[in-house]
Amino acid sequence: MQQEHKYLFSVIMPIYNVEDYVEEAILSLVNQTIGFDKIQLIMINDGSPDNSEAICLKYKEMYPDNIVYQKIPNGGVSNARNTAFQYVDAKYLTFLDPDDKWEESSFENAYRFFEEHYDEIDVLAARIQFFEANENFHSLDYKFEKGTRVANLDDKEEWYSVQSTAATTFIRSDAVGDIRFDSRLKYGEDSTFINKIMLKKKKIGLICEALYLYRRRSSGNSAVNNQVNDKSFYINSLVYYHMELMRYCEELYGEVIPYVQSMIAYDLYWRIGYNNYLDVLDEQEQKEYLERLRLLLEKIDDYILLNNPKHKKMFKRNEAFKIKYGKSLYEMIDYDKENATLRYKDAWSLDLPNQKGKVCKIAAIDVKDDKLFVDVFIAQWLFECNKDGEVKLKLQLGNQVVEPVLEAYDPHNVVEKLRHESYYYLAKCEFSLKDVAEKEVIFKPILCIGENETPVSMVFSKFISNKNMFETSYTVFGEYVVRCMRRSIRVSKPKDLPAYVEKAEKKCIKYLKKIGRKDLAKIRAKYPKFKKKQEGKGSIWLFSDRIDNAGDSGEVLFKYICENTPNGVRPIFTIGRDASDEVKARLEAIGEVLYFEDEEFKLYFLLADKIISSSAGEFTINAFEDDRKYFVDLYHFDFYFMNHGVNCGDCSGWLNKYNKDIKIFFNTGVKERQAIIDGRYNMTEEQCVITGLPRFDALYDDRKKQLLVLPSWRKSIKGAYDDKTSSVYFDGFVNTDYYKFYNGLINDERLLAKMREKGYTGLFCLHPIFRKQAVDFKQNDVFAINEGFIDYNKVFAESSVMVTDYSTIAFDFAYLKKPIVYTQFDKEEFYETQTYDKGFFEYEDDGFGPVCYDLDSAVDALIKIIDNDCKNDYIDRVENFFVNIDKNNSKRVIDAVLADSAPIPATSATSNVSFFKKLIQKIKG
């Protein structure tokens, strides 16, 4: 007989330092469609020092019948939850962390499902979606792909349906018994608790119609974000979570069942393969940690380790085997020559000719001067599987065979950051096409294992049209046609290329209609007519800055080329319609403007011969967003990149050849250029050209007694911008160290007193990505707060001194030979979370002003400069850095583009080309 309860659900919520979030969490329960009267909310205040209690008491007063509130001395989240169990008076139990929330229909849907399966399950798991910092689903969301159901954990198909969180589950209250959260655990207490309950029936309900919304804090200060730097992540979790769960399972069933093995393997893999523990544990603790890992792995079947749906990277699997067996997994892999398969016993296999992973990736394809150029990424681990003989790579086109040089490719700097080998080798090759006729010639990568050879199937980069993504794809390179398939690349030279293209386009259009994309079929059908209509109007060069603003090098260069247009060139500026009316009017007064939202924009994009921009955002080089695969065969532009400023950091993780396909990267200084050539950008000397940034041409000096504060943005504060890095207002911004530092600086009484004494005003300007947070900053009689986009040249001209942090705008200000103060209070965190790493530019040695790491030293530096009438003591560094300090940066950029281009019938082009060749020689010399 079921026990009678007052409520349908009891919700346990521990409270600690959550005054900014807890009300939102409570309201997500109050607004449940099942009715809040059916929910008991138990809030345990774990000695919270902030204002959380007042918010809890407010709702306790509003709902006295079904809210329980207790305050206890601080003892941790597990202790708080355990305290709450005594108040539970509901048929079902769940948890809610006070910075998270439940989707409004979750409880109603969960109740319906649980009632239907009451005798089958004790635990029902909901989906988890993150919010704030990102909107991804949890890494274990794959278990919901088969839909809402009851999963039998003894079923091999459900071994990996692991549940690691308690707060995202609904539990039968009478199934909890004496199971409690282990207060010795900071990480894994949820998993230990919920899995002990689940193991009683070895079943779990999975419901897609209930959604737990998990806050990923933009400030980056949550426990999950910082766990890798905590000793207990490597010590307590292994002992009181992994070992304890195995012990409990053995006690119940006499063995560690495959599901539990899978649960523990999933969690261990977040540690295995990464060497963070070396910075956290002492020498003895490291030995103990590795020994515990070994003991745990010994109880996990190889099949479980090698087939985890989330952790598929071979370097992780290899590290697990090295710990478990004392030798590499790669050493134990056999090659089955009959099936061209790499195999480890019966636990794992890889069919090389037919595999669909990223073992072999074609990074770039080009055809020029009757040669085929192919860049190939090949997984490094393959070459360690040498049990059956030495492993080599051959690349073959027809009868031509190349055994390429393999170079380790590491754009994300995993060797230094994570201390394990990079994932790929990069192989570059070229083949002659002089003998290629109408009949196709086949390119394929071949893996040689000892005396055996096997083709390896391929995947392709986003810049390569291929049949894996677009069934009818083909790409025309001059006289040649290239078709990319999973097992081969086929090159031909049709006798009647126009007829070939016409026939192929009909197939493309038919296919798009077949898959329900008539909208895309319409664009492809319209493009040839549009192209013919535009013929004779000039080669289209697209210029841009940000998607929602101009005023950077793109606009300056656009103005220059409109005033000095080479014959045969049609310059067009591209921008979004969300840009201000003032910006749009200014651009339209300069020349032809095209808006991203316009119906014909995508057609102009396909026609573009050049894209020249200060932005390398996806909107710049990909007008079709997720539909790129259906049009990338028609992309034929060269991309010339000016950057938003001097490239002083290491941006190679995203700004490399294979991610952005930059034709020429324009530089300002010798050190900057060399850092790109020597770095992981995969750019050649010819692709890195010192011209200076066009935006420098628009700088002027009209200095007044003004202190400019203009910091950069922070990728870690993700709630303040959207997926296109446009500013959106974020409530949690005021809790960030970033806000606290700069609000403190512009309101510092010592600084304000000195500025009043010397007659200075201040202007505080946020980066455009954060501009909507301007309302959060406190204004005073000295500092004005800019709330919109700014005219950078105007504020640079009128300011006598500037404060910035890591922003490349410092180089613009230095170009004017004005003093700068760098504020780098968060240096370590910045380089861990930003879109780039620390680069060649050492602020202490190369910077154009003092570097300050706290508020007091920044104020001291500014007072000293103001007292000295803003004299610049760093002029020598400025003059040593910039190759050119003049107004000819735009001219040099256009000269470089013309020199790189196919000949254009222009009388002025000859001198430009000559100038560029001399410039290249000068740089090389």
Steps between C-alpha positions, in 0.01 A plus 500: 500500500632841400567743785275807508680829442387861515670597174584342168855637497750611761779720367817534708696820442825576689569873530845660503613832344231501232314826556529584128342174386279343766183694419513383139538141624203531737280652230576207269322285760221746574418510129490124443195402297414224747430772758726621780244380756609143413867580567680519833811719490759431770768771518798440727714810552854366540625801698487725194669836573316697229142621466360162393308459828284808438392363163423157648296653784309716252376189320449310825262778602324488162460119508506398868320168446742339259837668561730376773794726588779417742834667565791284618872559558707465182576135434496464124241409241480131595435580863231751401324250277522227764347739755204551269400132480324516837247749358413308183127437473438409137463199277793609285819680587730720294767761549560847362825685531412865571678638195314261264135457407244253364310550173137572589332179378767266639322392818169436325665283236720322754200420720306352210792278396586389853141403573496281188823324600485525878581137571781482241728785602620694803672777303388709203765715325428822311700661223751769598555817302747769597421868498685830548855414388372264230181322394640154429350182637691294756768264373284203604205617294570227243304257717181686404548438127282188524220704658300480821513147643591269787861391458603159632860545616572131448431548131827548307331774297447697822838451670598853405171662611679630806350753739749718685283770662235481771357847447371404156305196618166420658518226764245286677520628858452154646798372296753727671510306826817576695704608195641847550747738336861447603624825656862395439445559129515832315474331159298185437267514801201524266605202295572279802162583650284454193675189370467320832124550474490397132698182562221353710292435186769550235257710301456871432225703338612747234263782412561747218199711601655622826786750481740610772667832417855501636673836536852510360620817665654755267730610780663158480506459878282192547630187672481299177714754316772488766500132596820408310695726737361339815676212680174334596421451131793256487492356852159502671301439182695184419467362853149605609331503160656256253630240744194532722257450211692192386496363855126563530430329168712197593313477829167491314591279203838341573661693212539844352230488234577651156275801561698600810826441314370733231392762754842505664690488169301802379601699806862382507550607140461864608829447684681247283708645219538839665793572726348775715555278803875560473442863602260410782642192675836451666726213395358248748142598424570456128615142561191424708273657240643294214484181708133560581432562132668169421291312758181652361590434138579138578133454583382665178476283190703606196181508295357764735816711479515487120137562412391791717270718283631823651872435546616386156841663476771241455752682718263459798444134428873449466572670832241279670669188361845624601376537857313169497759283325821697521527518124347684209170397345659566161758227563218248547299586187512242220450558129250268332620512139204298372256769608744799499410550864690604810379284787544458872378151592121493472459830681568754227566528128551768237415422137753730330342519151150563637540674836310827541713670763769767472786255458584655163379850421559692178576849622546681169479439125613731224579478130732748330761489225381150402578366846281352771590610854364303794555556873420196712453458875574145613456378860835466676398192697474292181878505465547350844291194410812331368458151645480364144779716362591862439208727411536749213271727302491512121296743293415390149353668193468260211849354453669778697592406858637730770624402845457837671690653787284488813506801729323513837209743477394665824298820445327473838831464684393179676862391541574798723158548657399137565841336479409231252586454136315696234227310316614520140789490264475740209607372158523729195531367148471604137436305182528584133172515307652541155399149396147524641233477229123464507534168678526544876826450686465376856676637808502294819697478825655159565619372836791257478521263796805285463466331161127572481326797344146626549312811389370722779163668475491878529302783651537855371544849639221756486655664194477186285182396323457125538247225443492408867311826562353591159430195287534672161797721587777587261748790481644670195863614509569673169481223238482221757215345697560349844254266671565400860371172641563310820745257339645707216542838339435496126652754260400540136537749215172502302522583130184711524517655846192727460287201403641300795418782742149547360427130544654492848301805611176336395592206724580735791170684465305173470672362811426813706134478406499131587624567855241775549728800448322679218626829648860397432413350161359840404829673586710253298260530206510879513878535537610442133251761374602745769867443420439572131306816587789631713769425241680809382429693822838414647667250727307501828706579810306483826618709796377474860566558868258375765159360410330788684749786463773647284774753580789254497756423229227369271326834477824699471622273220160514329515879497852489357415259218182689412716809456777306319312223323716276278350436157287187499434501875155542657535569875196427721471539879298234684331551838186400690187714505523515881783750458405854599343733246800728539743222403287387206465857370874554532581184304242568229654845452835331429391236250293190430365327812348153527312375807529145628122473528438602136354231275781532246786512751573127471522529122749786526692295754529213250619747238768654723860471382645662813384536859707755691406541863614590849287208623553127457160417648293237321263766366795643305595185309180294508176662388309170514569409864395135560409461132860560393536138386249560220687800357866477601580360155403844364714698745797631305609813686841569646484618861730784609512563872589826675406403856322728745845607616859387529515121545695512826349182649513145369172458308614193307249274674224652284673740259695236310505411132269202534236683700494834317689443172669841503677593177698792647529598865591869523745589776634814664836407649791265434449306824129457431563366151769259615281368781233406245751335266663307784173421680226245446310710244642300206562821308797542266735798481327616181164502680617728783554854376593810697275782386368650821127513576285727284323630808825669603453732200192650662674585829552864586601702806269748670604431857312640794531433871313173476576159650361218285421162659438239232543136607458190284221243536510163676394178331431351845211745561284318248162624614585846366510406131327274251635244254594777256678691781237775493436660837207382711429617854605256773378535860800313643751745353518707820627196691810459283849609599513686170213727601625547853849604384398756238208640698745535789758672281271769358362567849830494689512811722878546470484497123193723486660754735814522283295536180291780656818671619658491152181574309464155338180328395461126448323290239422134564426292190420130500594265217210469250437143615418635849346833403155420646656467845593869502189574710650300786793735554477785751536843348650796686594865440833402337428189292242477227377150409464434128187290434522427129751447224780753503697692244837353590699752302325789674555366851862409419556850361347680798659290776842565651540168681329164473434202725452164334584139583581259216316686225676557172361855494806581708696488175277767345554724799873428495505587129407852617793483746275550804553331841321178598439313826426126477268350765543123514342398829378168353797405281506128574125449459493717186743282307330182620157603372543751217496416129877530485807408703790713611702597195831658409411836659632520855321792661769551763779513237320609181201695632456873452440575868503357853321170568286498816353192666277662763290809546738692727800469266285605202383809685860579603619472138222728372561763766869504409425545128243775562745681730755481218257660249462167317856486375571165332807324645463206258554675163802281413289186522237652271750594231673162521177306456332668201667460162299794364347794685328687220169527312572244226378176662189474278709551188740226601212256563338565161840475331552163665157371392558616143843339492351173624215508248466386145588792269234768492491739201606806695758760402593546866548131572856474367647740751300332777636156412851635478461665838369177656784288360753746637315496832513118518871503418559761769314289758683181406832682502 
